[in-house]
Amino acid sequence: MTPLRSPAPGAGERGPGTGTASYSDGPGNGAQLVDTEGRRFADTYQETAAGPSFSGSVAIAPGDTALGLVTFEAPTASRIAKVRSAPNSGFADSIGQWTVS
């Protein structure tokens, strides 16, 4: 397996946090990549040169933001289709999902 490579962050915009509750969790704990065959891949704690990582847990106060990368490993031949994230270390009732194109 080889680390998924992506461009360094910085091209997008990030707005202010709008939540009313604090967030304390490990961003990678409930994160997965899903490939076009439906296989799921969990995060890894490997370092990346693409930018700062979330290497464990993070605490964010209401209105604040945090920036970091979650690193995954997937087979080189896999075509990644989605990124999924569930708060509360993956045990939340709601899941965020983004399509990768």
C-alpha positions as CSV (number, residue, x, y, z in Angstrom):
1,M,0.0,0.0,0.0
2,T,1.1,3.5,-0.7
3,P,-0.1,6.7,0.9
4,L,-2.8,8.6,-1.0
5,R,-1.3,11.7,-2.5
6,S,-3.2,14.9,-2.8
7,P,-2.2,18.6,-3.4
8,A,-1.2,20.6,-0.4
9,P,-4.1,22.6,1.2
10,G,-4.4,26.3,0.6
11,A,-6.3,26.7,-2.6
12,G,-9.8,26.5,-1.0
13,E,-11.4,28.9,1.4
14,R,-12.4,28.2,5.0
15,G,-15.1,30.1,6.7
16,P,-15.5,30.8,10.4
17,G,-16.9,28.0,12.7
18,T,-20.6,28.4,13.2
19,G,-21.3,25.6,15.7
20,T,-22.6,26.4,19.2
21,A,-21.0,23.4,20.9
22,S,-17.3,22.5,21.4
23,Y,-15.8,19.6,19.4
24,S,-13.4,17.2,21.0
25,D,-12.6,14.0,19.0
26,G,-9.9,12.4,16.9
27,P,-10.8,13.5,13.3
28,G,-9.3,10.3,11.8
29,N,-11.2,7.9,14.2
30,G,-14.4,8.0,12.2
31,A,-13.0,8.7,8.8
32,Q,-12.8,6.3,5.9
33,L,-12.0,6.3,2.2
34,V,-14.3,4.2,0.0
35,D,-13.1,3.0,-3.4
36,T,-15.2,2.4,-6.5
37,E,-15.5,-1.3,-5.5
38,G,-16.9,-0.4,-2.1
39,R,-13.8,-1.3,-0.1
40,R,-13.2,0.9,2.9
41,F,-9.8,2.2,4.2
42,A,-9.2,3.6,7.6
43,D,-6.8,6.4,8.5
44,T,-3.1,5.9,9.3
45,Y,-0.8,7.9,11.5
46,Q,2.0,8.1,8.9
47,E,3.5,11.5,8.5
48,T,2.8,13.5,5.3
49,A,4.8,16.3,3.6
50,A,1.5,17.7,2.3
51,G,0.9,19.7,5.6
52,P,0.1,19.5,9.3
53,S,-1.7,16.4,10.4
54,F,-4.3,15.7,13.0
55,S,-2.2,13.1,14.8
56,G,-4.6,12.3,17.6
57,S,-7.4,14.3,19.2
58,V,-8.3,17.9,18.8
59,A,-10.5,20.2,20.9
60,I,-12.2,23.1,19.1
61,A,-14.2,25.8,20.9
62,P,-17.5,27.1,19.5
63,G,-16.8,29.6,16.6
64,D,-13.2,28.4,16.2
65,T,-11.7,26.3,13.4
66,A,-8.7,23.9,13.1
67,L,-6.8,22.8,10.0
68,G,-5.0,19.5,9.6
69,L,-4.8,16.5,7.4
70,V,-6.0,12.9,7.9
71,T,-3.8,10.4,6.1
72,F,-5.0,7.2,4.6
73,E,-3.4,4.2,2.9
74,A,-5.1,2.4,0.0
75,P,-3.7,0.1,-2.7
76,T,-2.2,1.9,-5.6
77,A,-4.8,0.4,-8.0
78,S,-7.8,1.6,-6.0
79,R,-9.9,4.4,-7.4
80,I,-11.1,6.4,-4.4
81,A,-14.8,7.4,-4.8
82,K,-15.8,8.9,-1.4
83,V,-14.5,10.2,1.8
84,R,-16.7,9.5,4.8
85,S,-16.5,11.0,8.3
86,A,-18.6,10.3,11.4
87,P,-18.0,12.3,14.6
88,N,-17.8,10.8,18.0
89,S,-15.0,8.4,16.8
90,G,-17.3,6.9,14.2
91,F,-20.3,6.3,16.5
92,A,-22.4,9.4,15.6
93,D,-25.8,9.0,14.1
94,S,-25.0,11.3,11.2
95,I,-22.2,10.9,8.7
96,G,-20.6,13.4,6.4
97,Q,-19.8,12.0,2.9
98,W,-18.0,13.7,0.0
99,T,-17.7,12.4,-3.5
100,V,-14.1,12.3,-5.0
101,S,-13.8,13.1,-8.7
